[in-house]
Amino acid sequence: MGQQAFGKDCLARILEEGRDEVVAVYCEPDREGRPVDPIKEFALEKSLPVLQPGDFNDEAALEDLAVFNADLMIMAFVNIFVPE
């Protein structure tokens, strides 16, 4: 989970290392009049699922996250937080 160039760079490094499986990428929702987030572009180039929930207080967003059954979530430069 991340945004902007910092999040993209973190994702690129994880993929480059090749030790871990990336099951999805989360980033902020697209906003009209703003450029596409670099982490989203990069994830799509790598054929990774991209999810863009506006709020993790939404039960559907948490259910979508749980489906991935991930062992670890890396949060790199985020503005949206996942509740405990």
C-alpha positions as CSV (number, residue, x, y, z in Angstrom):
1,M,0.0,0.0,0.0
2,G,1.5,3.3,-1.0
3,Q,1.4,6.3,-3.3
4,Q,3.5,8.5,-5.4
5,A,7.1,7.8,-6.5
6,F,8.2,6.6,-3.0
7,G,5.6,3.9,-3.0
8,K,6.5,2.9,-6.6
9,D,10.2,2.7,-5.7
10,C,9.4,0.5,-2.7
11,L,7.3,-1.8,-4.9
12,A,9.9,-1.9,-7.6
13,R,12.6,-3.0,-5.1
14,I,10.4,-5.7,-3.6
15,L,9.7,-7.1,-7.1
16,E,13.4,-6.8,-8.1
17,E,14.4,-8.8,-5.0
18,G,12.0,-11.6,-6.1
19,R,11.8,-13.2,-2.6
20,D,8.2,-12.3,-1.9
21,E,5.0,-12.6,-3.8
22,V,3.1,-9.3,-4.2
23,V,-0.6,-10.2,-4.3
24,A,-2.1,-6.7,-4.7
25,V,-1.3,-3.0,-4.6
26,Y,-3.4,-0.5,-2.8
27,C,-3.3,3.2,-3.5
28,E,-5.5,6.3,-3.1
29,P,-8.5,6.7,-5.5
30,D,-7.9,8.5,-8.7
31,R,-8.8,12.2,-8.5
32,E,-10.1,14.2,-11.4
33,G,-7.6,16.7,-12.7
34,R,-4.6,14.9,-11.1
35,P,-2.1,12.7,-12.8
36,V,-2.3,8.9,-12.3
37,D,-0.4,7.8,-9.3
38,P,3.1,6.3,-10.3
39,I,2.6,3.3,-8.1
40,K,-0.7,2.5,-9.8
41,E,0.9,2.8,-13.3
42,F,3.8,0.6,-12.3
43,A,1.5,-2.0,-10.7
44,L,-0.6,-2.2,-13.8
45,E,2.5,-2.5,-16.0
46,K,3.5,-5.5,-13.8
47,S,-0.1,-7.0,-14.1
48,L,-0.7,-6.7,-10.4
49,P,-4.2,-6.2,-9.0
50,V,-4.8,-2.5,-8.0
51,L,-7.4,-1.6,-5.5
52,Q,-8.2,2.0,-4.6
53,P,-10.6,2.2,-1.6
54,G,-11.5,5.6,-0.3
55,D,-11.8,4.5,3.3
56,F,-10.9,1.3,5.2
57,N,-13.8,2.0,7.6
58,D,-15.9,0.6,4.8
59,E,-16.7,-3.1,5.5
60,A,-16.5,-4.0,1.8
61,A,-12.9,-2.6,1.6
62,L,-11.9,-4.7,4.6
63,E,-13.5,-7.8,3.1
64,D,-11.6,-7.2,-0.2
65,L,-8.4,-7.0,1.7
66,A,-9.1,-10.2,3.7
67,V,-9.5,-12.1,0.4
68,F,-5.8,-11.8,-0.3
69,N,-4.9,-13.6,3.0
70,A,-1.6,-11.8,3.0
71,D,1.1,-12.5,5.6
72,L,2.4,-8.9,5.5
73,M,1.3,-5.5,4.4
74,I,3.9,-2.9,3.6
75,M,2.7,0.7,3.9
76,A,4.9,3.2,2.0
77,F,3.8,6.8,2.1
78,V,0.1,6.4,2.8
79,N,-2.7,8.7,3.8
80,I,-5.3,5.9,4.3
81,F,-4.9,3.7,7.4
82,V,-6.3,0.3,8.0
83,P,-8.0,-0.1,11.4
84,E,-6.8,-2.9,13.7
